[in-house]
Amino acid sequence: MQYDVKSVHNTVSGVAVPFRTRLKGVIISPTSSTTFNTAFCDNVAQTGTYARVSPSTTLTVTIANHGLVNNQRVVLSFTSGTGVSDVYTVTVLTANTFTVTTAASTSTSGNVTMYADILAEFDCSTATSFYTFIPGEGVLARNGIYMFSPSATVTTTIFYG
């Protein structure tokens, strides 16, 4: 039995644990019935740029040597422009570019931060809190845990150790 499990509470996206650890479980507490995904990622960020030209819903991301494969899920956090931060499925074009499909079709461009190593992803669609236990030793987060939620109406508690 492991006795050194700790927890951290999050109210916004960001680094929850800044060092190597194992994700043991999570409590997700949405306060609305809006459907969204919450993701817990290895804390390795890659930065780049993005652009979408109206009327297309295809957004093109450029990140040098991104290392992705088709249909991989990634967290994209847009730091400028009007891109909507979320968890997306990618279509790889080259070693440096990929596309994602967005709901919006207006022109935009700017900077983006990507987290490509998703440790666990949860779909939320009700305002009911839930706990997920990760069996065994948990999921290894070599560089710490980054917690992402596209909604300000959710809080999480992460159990790690």
Steps between C-alpha positions, in 0.01 A plus 500: 500500500633842406491759778654802331209597270443875494235721341474840337186700422470697172253767398666597168718331240868486587784300649360298789816308591838632373708181548509131399212313660215259433140605445297283740148640468290811440183661623330717239235744622311681221254770599307499172361242257706625208683221316880532508820298540746525787850367438800422717827515306869441547635851564689540171390797293583575138426843356421618150257697289160438346268641234147445377358672190125565477271324409695184587482315832846355436766655721865447399763481775874537444730357769855399408556123525164443672539119497127430466318224312161511326198486733708576810317704766678814623424799719528830316509813716473813286693792649404763242236543232152352539576127488302298757721297734387137513595137441526432125567207264779578253558431134873511429609682185879519547758460778429864588127550425168339580133594487203474736130559440337777702142610553576859398560604141619858540850603401753510782869444567742519787710299741419159646638270769457124452506213750529180297534234771153464652512276807123490555203673338147527639177604329262702716139575409313539827544712812573188705841449663672168443813319616722284282751267661797399287593140589843353563782748535313772309614677183861623489538874442873532429499882508212572735128542440334776298124523556285637217135599504344720233235612747531728801202314646695192608738427784718194539688325775794288388640214709865427424803329647 
